Structures are given as structure tokens and as C-alpha cells.
Amino acid sequence: MTPNDERTVLAKFESGACSETVVKKMATFPTALLMAVTYDDFPETVRLLLRHGVCVKGRNVEGQTALHVATSRGCLPNVRRLLENNADPNAEDDNGMTPLHVSVQLGHESVTRALLEHGANVDFVNPKSGVTPLEIAIARGALVDELRLFRSEYEAEREFMSARRRRLTLMRDRRLVRVEKMARRAYGPASSEEERCRRVERSKKAICREHDESMREYRAYEKNAIKRHEAEKEREREARECIVTDDDVEE
């Protein structure tokens, strides 16, 4: 199919001339989405295909996904639609390029930000060239601060989750030690069966109290940790907005 033929077919979809049945049928073809995002003037067709469950993982002969193609075109609306429909921002093409590699190399700033917001990895190493998106940005002298800021935000998020897991593990281990001591006292030697039953009952109540205290401790920790983390993320967002504003002023 020639480019003119493709545009003719897409124009019919865009104008609403095709029935719902035809749209559903087209959505079953893995290349349909790739064809639609190759051009910037068929946003409704892209939306319809995504709504009918077209596969976002289909690839062209160069191993590029629809997100690679939309990114290379610099078409932000299509990029956002694809990302919102679970397109992989870290998918590699046959040359080891992710959409972020492509976007940074071509200088598409708004597309780069959209990819970063949806989890694109600034340190993804191209297995063939050994280059990361950040290194491309440094070489071009553009988007360096933006990528570094997102990387620091990602690392802060990872550290927060790691610290949270360590704290929860510590709290759990302490609780298990205390519960084990209570159980030993409850089931240790007793002067009578009545005494043993009293010990077991006291131990059950103590374990329940221990559980309640642990939950209160956990909730207090979680509340404070999330509050601090959100404040840090807000500072990162403000810094990123300053970078965007500065870029707009320069333009």
C-alpha cells in the first residue's frame, strides 16, 4: 500500500465514513495503529483504534512500536494517548533505541517530558551503542536539567520505597520477638491447669494489645513518611516547572 493509499483509508476513518464493525475489524490488525500514527492529522482514527483495543505493542520492519513512530513525529497528542493506553516507554527497537532516546535526539521537549512522566528511564543503556538518553542530551546540550531532575526524582522514589520496606521489616521482627516471649511465658511450667489457662488468656490479651500498638506505630510512621515524601515530590515538581518556564522564556 502506497502512502497515498494509506492516507485515503485513514481519511475515511477520520471522517466517520466507516462503520463500527469496520473499525473493530481494523483494530485487529497489528499494523493499523502504526499506520495511523505515521501521520499527524488522523487523531480521531488513533483514538478509535485504541478504544477498540488495538495492540499497542505491534512493530514495524525496524522493530519500532507505535510509540517510537509517534515520538519521532513529535506528535504529543498521539504520544499521550499511547502512554495512557499502556504503551511501553522503555521498549527497544532493532537499533536498541527507546522512545526517549529518539525524543531527546530529535529535541522534542514536550514529548520528552510526557515520556518521563510515564516512567521512561533516563539511564537506559542502548545495548548496541552503549548510550543513554541523558548522554544524548548532554552531547546535544539540551534537556539535560530536565532529565537529571527526573532521574533524581526516580531515585528518591526508589529510596523511599526501600526505606519503607526496611522499616516495616524491622517492626515485624520486633513484634515477632515480643510475641514469642509472651507465648513462652504462657505455655511454660505451671503449678496447675487453672494457672496455665490464666496465663494463656493473659498472653492472648497481651498479643492483641501488641498487635494494636504495632498497627498504631505503623500508621504513624506511614503518615509521617508519606507526608515528608509528598513534600519532597512537590519541591521537585516546582523545580521542574521552573525549568519549563525558563525554556519557554528562551524560546
Secondary structure, DSSP 8 states (H G I E B T S, - for coil): --HHHHHHHHHHHHHT-S-HHHHHHHHTSHHHHHHHHTSSS-HHHHHHHHHTT--TT---TTS--HHHHHHHHT-HHHHHHHHHTT--TT---TTS--HHHHHHHHT-HHHHHHHHHTT--TT---TTT---HHHHHHHHTSSHHHHHHHHHHHHHHHHHHHHHHHHHHHHHHHHHHHHHHHHHHHTS--SSHHHHHHHHHHHHHHHHHHHHHHHHHHHHHHHHHHHHHHHHHHHHHHHHHHHHHHHHHH-
